[in-house]
Amino acid sequence: MESNFKICPNCGEKNNPQFEECWKCHYSSSKGTISNPQDRQVKDPDILRGLKRLSRLRSILLSVFGGGALLIFVLSGLKCNDSVLMLIFWVLGASLIVLTVMLYKAICPNCGDLFYKWYWIWWGISLPKGTVLDGTCYACGISLSGQLPQPREDK
């Protein structure tokens, strides 16, 4: 299967031969140039639909996390029954685990790699590329809004 890929002469990345442009640096082999940096918005409806699904899943995860913490804080302040608090705590914990696994197993609709990387979960404070709060693909750098990354200038 590896032989089916073509290699980009600009960045050396493997590309699907059915696409004209490199997914990573946007080098066009027929034109011999990198596409216009001002035109960085994705226009493919399938990719936009996939990014919208990822954005929705990320919003749900962050809402459950923030809303759950607020709910537990409010209910503990109201002197609610301990068994009710524990039930809410365990349901929220299980839902956070399921949503996190779903999000971190999501495939990028642009490059086909994992959108987020597992080991970045614990480094969210420094916001490296590929965290839930960053909102960009770890492999290709596309944002959840559909904005493509700037091409590399080092070659």
N, C-alpha and C positions, 0 to 999 in steps of 0.2 A: 504494500500500500504506500510506502514511503516514496516509491518512484513516481507516483501520480502527481506529486507536488512539483511546482516550479519554484526556483529560488530567485528572490528579488535581488537584482544587481546593486541596489542602493544600500539595503540594510542586511541582506543575507537571510531574511526570514522565509520560511516555507509558506507558499500560497497555493490556494486551490486554482488549478489551471483554467477554470471557467470564468474567473474574474480577471478583468483587465488591469485593475489597480491593486497594489500591495495593501493589505489590511493594516499594516503597522505604520509604514512611512508614507503611504499614498503615492508611491512612485508609479507612473504609468509607463510600461515598457514600450508601448507603441509610440507615445509622444516623446519619451526620453526625459520627462520632467516630473517634478512633484506638483501635484494639483494645487490650485490656488488656495493659500492658507486662509483667505477670507471665507471660502466656501467650505466650512467644516461641519455643516449640519447634515445628519443622516437623512436620506430621503426614502430609503427602502421601508415600506409599510410593515413588513414582517419584523425587521429589526426594531422599529419604533414600538410595535406591539409588545415585543419581548421586553424592551426596556421599561415600558409602562407597567407590565406585570411585576418586574423586579422592584420598581419604585413603589408600587402599591404594597407589596410584601414587606418592604423595608419600613414603610409608614405604619403598617399594622404592628410590626415588631416594636418599633419605638413607642407607639401609642399604648400598647399593652404594658410595656415596661414602665413608662411614666404614669399611666393611669392606674396601674396595679399598685405602684408604690404610694401614690396619693390615696387610693382607696384603703389600703392597709393603715396608713397614717391616720386618716379620718376615723375609721372604725375603731382603732385602738384608743383614740382620744374620746370616743363616745362610750367607752367602757363596755364594749360589745362582748358577748360570750366568747370565751377562749376557743371553743370548738368551732365556732363559725369563722373566727380569724384563721385558725389552722386550715380549715377547709379552703378558704379563699387563697391562703398562701400557697397551698399545694396545687390548686388548680392553676393559679397564675404561674407558678414555677414550671409546671408541666407544659403549659402553653408556650412559655418563653423558650423552653428547650426545643419543642417541636418547630416553632417558627424560626429559631436560630439555625437548626439543622436544615430546614427547607431553604433558607436564604443562602447559607454557605455551601449548599450543593447545587445552587442555580447555575446554569450554563449561560455564558455571554452570547447573545444572539448575533454579535458581530464577528467574533473570532472563534467561538466554539470551546473556549477554555472556561475554567471556573471563573465566575465573576469576582468572587471574593476568595481569599485564601484563608484556610483554617488557622494558621499560626498567627494571623494578624488580629484575631479576636481579642487577645490579651494585651495588645499594644494600642488600643483605641485612643488612649489619651494623647499620644504623639501624632495621631492621624496620618500614618503612612499611607501610600496608595493602596487601595484594596480593602479599606475598612468600611463598615456599615455607615459611619458618619461621613466618610469621604465621598462615597457614591460614584466611584469610577472603577472600571474593570482593572483588575490587577495585571492582566496580560496585555491588553491592547490600549487601555487608557480611555476608552469611550465613557462619557458621563451618562448618568441616567436621563438627562435631558436630551440626549442624542447628539451632543457636541463631540466631534472627533478631536483627538489630541493633535497638537502641533507637530509637524514633521520634524524629524531629527536633522539638525544642521551640521553634525559632526562629520559627515561623509561628503 
